Amino acid sequence: MGRDDRVIPASNATSLAGRASVRVVDGVGHLAQMEAPGEVVAAVERAVERAVSG
């Protein structure tokens, strides 16, 4: 999720506390996977690692 997202504000992520892991990327808008693919891939990899080892 991009901090500069004007479609779905990053502040909405607070409602996911305890139910999901959220990574907010600075300087990115609604299309974080296109604007910062390296950061998104790294966040997904970390989530998969936690799920597998968890």
N, C-alpha and C positions, 0 to 999 in steps of 0.2 A: 504494500500500500504506500502510495506516495504522500508525503506530508503536504504537498501543494495540490492535491486532488480536489478539483472543484465540483466533481460529480458526487463522490461519496467522501465527505470530510473525514480526515484521519481521526478526529475526535470521536467518531462513531465507534472506533475500535475499543473504547473503554467498556462498552457494553458486553464485550466478549471475554472479559476477565474471568479466568478460571475455566473457560470452555475452549479456548483456542490460543495458540501462540501467534502473536502479531508482531511483525517487523515493519516499522514505518521508516521509509527511506527519504532522507532530506533531499530537497532540490528536484523532486520527481512528482509528476502529476498522476493522472488516472491510469496510465499505461506503464506501470512500473516495470513489467516484464520486458517491455520494448525500450524504455528509457534507461534502465539500469540492469540489464540482463545478468551481469556478473553478480550483483548483490542479491538478486532474486534467486538465482541458482544456488548461491552459497546458503541462503536462508532455508531453501527447500532441502538441501543436502543435510544441514544441521537437524532439521525436523525429522527427516528419515532416519538419521543416525540415532536420535533420541528414541524414536518409535521401535527401532530394531533392537537396541540395547536395553530398552526400558523395562 
